[in-house]
Amino acid sequence: MTTSASAPELRTVPLAEISEPSEQHRERIDPDRLGALADSMAAEGLHQPIGLVRRLGFDPYEIVYGHRRYLAARLLSWSEIAAHVYPPGTDVLLVRASENLNREQLNPVEEAHVVRLYLDRGCSRTETARRLRRSVSWVDQRAALLELQPDVLDAIREHGLSLSVARQLADVDHEAYRRRLLYDAVAHGATEAVAAVWRAHYLSERERIVGNDAAVEAVIAERGKYKLLYPCDWCGEAVEYADTRTVRLCLPCDEQLQAAKTAT
């Protein structure tokens, strides 16, 4: 993979000479948002040039970033558009990922595909994190997303389900029951604590549910009565999961806490 590239040149390029990106980070383009962008460009012009790379072939330019701006310009029947033009040999993946991650507001699943592109091309987790200006833990979290079930990914992608809730519900291995939980989580805005209770409830009733779809609705009806209890690390009292908090301590402070508990 090429690791560096010359600075781009700002120029005006005919739309007819531009081809769409060979690798797209966006899984889909919302037609309503595209229409709104076209309206904005019609009224205010183009705020940010798109990115192109020179290439050999019938169309001398390929889109690196700004695909939606290009499509909006086509909707407006523009004949040309302002662009940052990168020379041949540019690390297109790096430039596209950097621009899209920082400007295009990709959803977590789209971010996961960006990470996967780097890993599939032989980049290590550390190198991928450096190139994307993210932490290694962020890279690991995004890479792990693609191992989740399609309906969980869809809830993240289309409905903004939080990653913490998604990870809890991904442990529900009965598809119909998981889909119902995903629906409820999206409809009612479930927190991670609530999703953890739902997950624990499912696992406690799993044998009753698996192979017996008729039991799904009955178990769902009982879900509200289920309580997930955890012992408090300080007083030892069993309390509901939602009423607990996670506290991270360094080893010396943990030793002091344990000593204080022993003394009381």
C-alpha positions as CSV (number, residue, x, y, z in Angstrom):
1,M,0.0,0.0,0.0
2,T,1.3,3.5,-0.9
3,T,1.8,5.3,2.4
4,S,2.1,8.9,1.2
5,A,0.9,11.2,-1.6
6,S,1.5,14.7,-3.0
7,A,-0.8,17.5,-2.0
8,P,-3.9,17.7,-4.1
9,E,-4.4,20.4,-6.7
10,L,-7.7,22.5,-6.6
11,R,-9.3,22.7,-10.0
12,T,-12.7,22.6,-11.8
13,V,-13.5,19.3,-13.4
14,P,-16.3,18.4,-15.9
15,L,-18.7,15.9,-14.4
16,A,-18.6,13.9,-17.6
17,E,-14.9,13.0,-16.8
18,I,-15.6,11.6,-13.3
19,S,-16.4,8.0,-12.4
20,E,-17.9,6.9,-9.1
21,P,-15.7,5.4,-6.4
22,S,-14.6,1.8,-6.9
23,E,-14.9,1.2,-3.1
24,Q,-17.7,2.9,-1.2
25,H,-17.7,3.3,2.5
26,R,-21.4,4.2,2.6
27,E,-23.6,1.2,2.3
28,R,-26.5,3.3,1.0
29,I,-27.3,6.9,0.2
30,D,-30.5,8.3,1.7
31,P,-32.5,9.8,-1.2
32,D,-34.1,12.4,1.1
33,R,-30.8,13.5,2.5
34,L,-29.4,13.7,-1.1
35,G,-32.3,15.8,-2.1
36,A,-31.7,18.1,0.8
37,L,-28.0,18.4,-0.1
38,A,-29.0,19.3,-3.7
39,D,-31.3,22.0,-2.4
40,S,-28.5,23.4,-0.2
41,M,-26.0,23.4,-3.1
42,A,-28.6,25.1,-5.4
43,A,-29.1,27.9,-2.9
44,E,-25.6,28.3,-1.4
45,G,-23.2,26.6,-3.8
46,L,-20.6,24.0,-3.0
47,H,-19.1,24.5,0.4
48,Q,-16.4,21.9,0.2
49,P,-14.7,20.6,-3.0
50,I,-14.9,16.9,-3.7
51,G,-11.8,14.7,-3.9
52,L,-10.7,13.0,-7.1
53,V,-7.7,10.9,-8.1
54,R,-6.2,10.9,-11.6
55,R,-6.2,7.5,-13.3
56,L,-5.7,6.0,-16.7
57,G,-8.7,5.0,-18.7
58,F,-11.9,6.4,-20.3
59,D,-12.8,8.5,-17.3
60,P,-9.6,10.3,-16.1
61,Y,-10.9,10.9,-12.6
62,E,-12.3,8.7,-9.8
63,I,-14.1,10.0,-6.8
64,V,-12.1,9.6,-3.6
65,Y,-14.6,11.5,-1.3
66,G,-17.6,13.7,-1.8
67,H,-19.7,11.1,-3.6
68,R,-23.0,12.6,-2.3
69,R,-21.9,16.1,-3.4
70,Y,-21.1,14.7,-6.9
71,L,-24.5,13.0,-7.1
72,A,-26.2,16.2,-5.9
73,A,-24.4,18.1,-8.6
74,R,-25.7,15.7,-11.2
75,L,-29.2,16.2,-9.9
76,L,-28.8,19.9,-10.4
77,S,-27.4,19.3,-14.0
78,W,-24.2,21.0,-13.2
79,S,-21.6,20.6,-15.9
80,E,-18.6,20.8,-13.7
81,I,-17.6,20.8,-10.0
82,A,-14.7,22.1,-7.8
83,A,-12.4,19.3,-6.8
84,H,-9.1,18.5,-5.0
85,V,-7.3,16.3,-7.5
86,Y,-4.8,13.9,-6.2
87,P,-2.0,12.5,-8.4
88,P,-1.8,8.8,-9.5
89,G,-0.2,6.6,-6.8
90,T,-2.2,8.3,-4.0
91,D,-3.2,6.0,-1.2
92,V,-6.9,6.4,-2.1
93,L,-8.1,4.2,0.8
94,L,-6.3,6.3,3.4
95,V,-7.5,9.6,2.0
96,R,-11.1,8.4,1.5
97,A,-11.2,6.9,5.0
98,S,-9.8,10.0,6.7
99,E,-12.2,12.3,4.9
100,N,-15.3,10.1,5.3
101,L,-14.7,9.3,9.0
102,N,-14.2,13.0,9.9
103,R,-16.7,14.6,7.6
104,E,-19.3,12.2,6.3
105,Q,-20.6,10.9,9.6
106,L,-20.5,7.2,8.8
107,N,-22.6,4.9,10.9
108,P,-20.7,2.4,13.1
109,V,-21.3,-0.5,10.6
110,E,-19.8,1.6,7.7
111,E,-16.9,2.5,10.0
112,A,-16.4,-1.3,10.6
113,H,-16.2,-1.9,6.9
114,V,-13.5,0.8,6.6
115,V,-11.5,-1.0,9.3
116,R,-12.0,-4.3,7.6
117,L,-10.6,-2.9,4.3
118,Y,-7.4,-2.0,6.1
119,L,-7.1,-5.3,8.0
120,D,-7.8,-7.3,4.8
121,R,-5.0,-5.4,3.0
122,G,-2.5,-6.5,5.6
123,C,-2.4,-3.6,8.0
124,S,-2.0,-4.5,11.7
125,R,-4.5,-3.3,14.3
126,T,-2.0,-0.7,15.5
127,E,-1.2,0.5,12.0
128,T,-4.9,0.8,11.2
129,A,-5.5,2.8,14.3
130,R,-2.7,5.1,13.4
131,R,-3.8,5.7,9.9
132,L,-7.4,6.3,10.9
133,R,-6.4,8.5,13.9
134,R,-8.3,6.3,16.3
135,S,-7.4,4.1,19.3
136,V,-6.6,0.4,18.9
137,S,-9.6,-0.4,21.1
138,W,-11.8,1.6,18.7
139,V,-10.4,-0.5,15.8
140,D,-11.1,-3.7,17.7
141,Q,-14.6,-2.7,18.6
142,R,-15.4,-1.8,15.0
143,A,-13.8,-5.0,13.6
144,A,-15.9,-7.1,16.0
145,L,-19.1,-5.5,14.8
146,L,-19.0,-7.4,11.6
147,E,-19.2,-10.7,13.5
148,L,-22.7,-9.7,14.8
149,Q,-25.9,-11.1,13.3
150,P,-27.4,-9.3,10.3
151,D,-30.5,-8.1,12.2
152,V,-28.3,-6.6,14.9
153,L,-26.2,-4.8,12.3
154,D,-29.4,-3.5,10.7
155,A,-30.6,-2.1,14.0
156,I,-27.3,-0.3,14.4
157,R,-27.2,0.9,10.8
158,E,-30.8,1.9,10.2
159,H,-32.2,2.7,13.7
160,G,-29.1,4.0,15.6
161,L,-29.1,1.2,18.2
162,S,-26.2,1.8,20.6
163,L,-23.2,-0.5,20.4
164,S,-23.5,-1.4,24.1
165,V,-27.1,-2.5,23.7
166,A,-26.3,-4.3,20.5
167,R,-23.6,-6.4,22.1
168,Q,-25.9,-7.5,24.9
169,L,-28.7,-8.5,22.5
170,A,-26.3,-10.3,20.1
171,D,-25.9,-13.0,22.8
172,V,-29.6,-13.9,22.3
173,D,-29.3,-16.8,19.8
174,H,-33.0,-17.3,19.2
175,E,-33.7,-15.3,16.0
176,A,-37.4,-14.5,16.6
177,Y,-36.8,-13.6,20.3
178,R,-33.8,-11.5,19.4
179,R,-35.8,-9.6,16.7
180,R,-38.5,-8.8,19.3
181,L,-35.9,-7.5,21.7
182,L,-34.3,-5.4,19.0
183,Y,-37.7,-3.9,18.1
184,D,-38.4,-3.1,21.7
185,A,-34.9,-1.6,22.2
186,V,-35.3,0.7,19.2
187,A,-38.9,1.6,19.9
188,H,-38.3,2.4,23.6
189,G,-34.7,3.4,23.7
190,A,-33.4,0.7,26.0
191,T,-30.2,1.4,27.9
192,E,-27.3,-1.1,28.3
193,A,-28.5,-1.9,31.8
194,V,-32.0,-2.8,30.5
195,A,-30.6,-4.8,27.7
196,A,-28.4,-6.7,30.2
197,V,-31.5,-7.7,32.1
198,W,-33.3,-8.8,28.9
199,R,-30.2,-10.9,28.0
200,A,-30.1,-12.5,31.4
201,H,-33.8,-13.2,31.3
202,Y,-33.5,-14.9,27.9
203,L,-30.6,-17.0,29.1
204,S,-32.6,-18.1,32.1
205,E,-35.5,-19.1,29.9
206,R,-33.5,-20.3,26.9
207,E,-34.4,-24.0,27.2
208,R,-38.1,-23.1,27.3
209,I,-37.8,-20.8,24.2
210,V,-35.5,-22.8,21.9
211,G,-37.5,-25.1,19.6
212,N,-40.8,-23.7,20.9
213,D,-41.8,-20.5,19.1
214,A,-45.1,-20.5,20.8
215,A,-43.4,-19.8,24.1
216,V,-41.8,-16.6,22.8
217,E,-44.7,-14.3,23.5
218,A,-45.3,-15.9,26.9
219,V,-41.7,-15.3,27.9
220,I,-41.8,-11.8,26.6
221,A,-44.9,-11.1,28.8
222,E,-43.0,-12.3,31.8
223,R,-39.9,-10.2,31.1
224,G,-41.0,-7.2,33.1
225,K,-41.1,-9.3,36.3
226,Y,-37.5,-10.5,35.9
227,K,-35.0,-9.0,38.2
228,L,-31.2,-9.3,37.6
229,L,-29.6,-8.9,41.0
230,Y,-25.9,-8.2,41.7
231,P,-24.2,-8.1,45.1
232,C,-22.9,-4.6,46.0
233,D,-19.1,-4.8,46.2
234,W,-19.2,-2.5,49.3
235,C,-22.1,-3.6,51.4
236,G,-22.8,-7.0,49.9
237,E,-26.5,-6.3,49.5
238,A,-28.2,-7.8,46.4
239,V,-29.6,-5.0,44.3
240,E,-31.0,-4.7,40.8
241,Y,-28.5,-4.4,38.0
242,A,-29.9,-1.0,36.9
243,D,-29.2,0.3,40.4
244,T,-25.5,-0.5,40.3
245,R,-22.6,1.5,38.9
246,T,-19.2,0.3,37.5
247,V,-16.2,1.8,39.2
248,R,-12.6,1.3,37.9
249,L,-9.9,1.3,40.5
250,C,-6.1,1.1,40.3
251,L,-4.6,-1.8,42.2
252,P,-3.4,0.2,45.2
253,C,-6.9,1.9,45.6
254,D,-8.6,-1.5,45.3
255,E,-6.4,-2.9,48.1
256,Q,-7.4,0.1,50.2
257,L,-11.1,-0.5,49.5
258,Q,-10.8,-4.2,50.4
259,A,-9.0,-3.3,53.6
260,A,-11.7,-0.8,54.5
261,K,-14.4,-3.4,53.8
262,T,-12.6,-5.9,56.1
263,A,-12.3,-3.3,58.9
264,T,-16.1,-2.4,58.9
